[in-house]
Amino acid sequence: MSDVTGWSRRLTVTAGGKGVVSHAGAVALRLTADRTGLTAALSRALYREDFTPGHDRGRVLADAAVMMADGGNTVRGIDVLRHQRDLLGEVASPATLSRALGEVDQAALDRIDAARAAVRARVWDLIAARHGRIPPARVPNGDLGETIVLRIDAHFIDAYSRKEQAGRLRGRYGLHPWP
């Protein structure tokens, strides 16, 4: 396994300037996977003594997760990360991603689940060590105590259809009628 965080040693996040990249949230998510140890844990879980791939399988799966979080919904979506080569370095091709996913059997899934659980427990412990406990979700009249709130922002994704009687949404026809 290679140094999975080497790409980020000189990374800084700013709102302007030279070298600005799109999909900065994806870069931050990739950095989070690396710094929490998730990428390395996936690499260990997928390591095989009889096989030395051109792309570390833990990195490939971490990049696939980042790609999906960034809105990619097909294997070819990995190309969005590949186009940030100056920032991210080598990112697996869609064909390599397909092969890596095809290599994941039930035993590998079990090892991946165990790796994710170990990293998740470590991250919760780090948060509790820093704050004394998981910080409570604040509401206007106090906080929610032990309740953990995950805030997920969403946006419309157009699902276009030329079929007759397609739903009307946002002033146009042919878009999925979200409830």
C-alpha positions, 0 to 999 in steps of 0.5 A: 500500500502506498501513502494514501494521504501523500497527495494532500500534503500541500493542499489548502482550501480557499475561496479564490485564487489560482489553482481553483478546482470544481468539485471541491467538496469531493476533494474534502470528502476524499481527504476525510476518507484518507485522514480518518484511515478509511482508505487504508482500512479498505486497502488492508481489507481488500489486500490479496497476496497473490495479486498486485493491482495497478491501482490500490483497491482501497483507493479505488473504492474510496474514490468510487464512494467520493464519486457517488457522493459528488453525484456520479451514478455510473461507473463512468462518473469516476472520470470527474475525479480523473479530470482533477489529476493535478490535484488528486494524482492518478485515479482509476479508470472506469474499466479499473473501477468495474474490475475492482467492484467485480472482485468484491465477493461476500468475504470481501464485503464482510472485511469491508464492513469490519473495516468501516465499523472500526474506522467509524468507532475510531472517529466517534472516539476522536470526536468524544475525546475532543468534545467530551461527548458527541456534541449535541444538536442545538435547537432554539430552546436548548439541545437534543441531548444524546440524539445525533442529527445528520443534516443532509442537504438535497437538490433537484435532479431532473429526470426528463421524459418525453412520454405523454402525460409526464409530470409538470414540475418547476414550470416545465413538462417531462420532469419527475414529479417529486412529492 
